[in-house]
Amino acid sequence: MLYHFDRTTHRLDELRSVDAFGASVLEKDIELALASTPECVFRAPKTKGSPVLIVKKSVAWRRMADIIAVDAEGRLVLIECKRGWADRDALSQLLSYAAEYTADAFARLCEDWKTGEGRDSGRAFLDAFREFADDRGIESTSIGKDHVLVVVAAGRDDGFQQIARYLESRGVPVYFVPLALFMKADGELFIEVKPIDLAPSGTSVYGSATERATADGVWMINTDETHSPGAWERFIDRGVAAIWGYPDGPATLQAGVKAGDVIYAYQNGVGIVGRGTAKNGDVTQAMPGSSVIPECNDGNEWHLAVDWMPVPPGKKAVTNREVRQKTGTGLPVRNTFCRLLKANVRKVIGEPWEK
């Protein structure tokens, strides 16, 4: 049971679960609410912002997805909101939007940017994306050719899941984001959105728990030097991989890491600066005196014990640009911590440690 807590009167007001239809909430109301705060759809610490670059939000006069975005790998991310349950028609609608980007995805995204989020920025879409993806040399031809579909709704039926599994088998990931509405006795509305982790390409969204648990463990962590300069050196000194700022605390590191798993450290603007081995899968809260993120002052810092090996002498950090040139896909640099499944990517970033 959820309650609204008034700290002045110490009163608890029950928040009653309601459906959008019963509360007279229009689908457009939800669309506009999520479009104004698209970051709520994706899990990310407040310090890092959204793992996607918003290109354009829904406008009343145009038939389009509610939110158009790209991720750091250059994948087109289309987000559709529904006030009720999502069925196969919701995916059909998104696929029709995605089809409009088939001929020249980059040109279409540039136009969306000019009339959308980039309208008042004075920046070209390619420049904005290069900065976002930490890859100053990325070619326009690699942007928007792969697609990710995201549906935000109160629920999903079997037809939705059947089509979603089929699309994933064809290389198009489909994510479902649960949404719920609550109402106070006075009619005030509250919305709950359970955000998702946007997994790197090659990762199964609908894979079983057994498949995820038995997948070999190769991971990447972003050291977040942008917001905590010198973090990588402190990772080495303390023998940890660290995250901070997530509202759900340690959940990001509790992703199935096992003792012996390989973890690569990515430093923004530099590349893969270290390779380590997880000592165990235990995630612990940083205690006073053990913090590696001095900017974290609320205790919401979490560690995973790792034996780190910096780039060997005479070798250079593998950059995101090099990975893209050699494999055709970039690193998920906007993910804080994630599993790497693509064998060719893992081979390239591991080359400095090969004898």
C-alpha angles and dihedrals in degrees: 000000000000124000135187107236119212106197092193098056095020087229122153116210116192116240107218119209111240136173121238093245094053091046091049090240112156122221088239089058090058092043092054093045094053093039089057091053107025091160089077089072094062129053111241137138115259089242094063103038126209122347088223132063109233110226102175140349128216118286124197098237100048132074102230145119114289092243127018116196145148129223127221091270090058096252117150108242116200119189125196126186126209127185093209133029122321118237135173089283089066090058091044088055092051092047090054089054091047091051089064089068095054100094100048112351095178095052090049092049091050089055091047089050093051092052095035135036094347095051095103099022099083089219129119116241093240092054092049092049094047090056092044093050095042089235114114094182102050114137120233092233091071095056120095099359093114122053139213121192123206125186122191112198146134091259145333132236131221092264091059093051093046092054092041091056091048092050091049090053085057093051100264112118116214121199128194119206115195117225128190135182127214130187134202121221089259091057098256110148130222127188128208120200121183103211124217136222109242100223123213118262113280093038117119115236094190098036115132123258088249092054091050093046094050097044111114111261117247114144142174129213126192108223090210095224088163091073100023111035114207094022093132093057089050090049088058096043093051097034095234145117108223139195129183143178100040114138090221093052116214098007094105092059092042092076101122102287113165133193109280096026115140118241124190120202118219121199117199112248093010112057135223103357101170148014123210144173122234111240091205140332096260117124115203134186116248110253125211107288095020099076118123093185108066090181090066106088102161100068093250095129122119132194139205116195111242136172101223129204116192121215106294119253112276092024129099132224111263108242128216087245092057091050091051093047093051100039107023092240133080131229119268090250094163092059114091095209128356145148119263112216104165108101095205092053092048091049093053097047091046095054097096089062095048116104 
